[in-house]
Amino acid sequence: MVIVTGAASGIGRAAAELMHSRGARVVIADINGDAASNVAANLGEGALATAVDVSNSASVASMVAVTVEHFGGIDVLCNNAGFGHRGTVVTTDEADWDLLMAVNLKGVFLCSKHAMPYLVASGRGRIVNTSSYTALVGIPDRAAYVASKGAISSLTRAMAIDHVSGNVRVNAVAPGTVSSPLIDGVIAAAADPTATRSEFNQRAPMNRMGAPSEIAEAIAWLASDRSSFATGSVLTIDGGSSAW
């Protein structure tokens, strides 16, 4: 039984769809409840949608309660919900910093906190967090985002050590720039969409963005028994961006 946050689109949706196709029961959790319901309806039996604000403890507790009531427990938690924001430490508003940290970082904390008793009870719980290659190299004008993803990688390692005795494995994926509805929106809103797309492509030596399905494969592997000796790992999948 798998919970995926931020599962209404992009990497989260691809991961939920892939694991469902391999026989997992999945909860499509997203702040956009209608979009989550559409994804779950397309998947059919074994998929449940729920709206969740991962920055809100009561909302996360409700997501966990609905999951346990419907499926009886939790085996895997994929903490994927998050977003980006432009700005340096000078140009980023304090309110924008707080909101980004609340979703990207506090969301991982809250979802893990509320799900952990059920992950331990499963006897083979797994958490897969979504970090970023920017936790390794940094990129311009994304101070809050880069900071949040660096913290997620560190939190992954800390949780792995804390909960290994409870048979809970905690790992993360660190994607490069991935073609997704979020990125498509940034490109469409740019003054020069063609140049902006080229800029995104050129972040990686492969000269392209990743596909959500490519990151989903890594998430599914870390969520499966095939990665049974992996905990505290941050798996970078970025087309070589962090190797520049």
Secondary structure, DSSP 8 states (H G I E B T S, - for coil): -EEEETTTSHHHHHHHHHHHHTT--EEEEES-HHHHHHHHHHH-TTEEEEE--TT-HHHHHHHHHHHHHHHS--SEEEE-------B-TTTS-HHHHHHHHIIIIIHHHHHHHHHHHHHHHHSS-EEEEE--THHHH--TTBHHHHHHHHHHHHHHHHHHHHHGGGT-EEEEEEE--B--HHHHHHHHHSSSHHHHHHHHHTTSTTSS-B-HHHHHHHHHHHHSGGGTT--S-EEEESTTGGG-
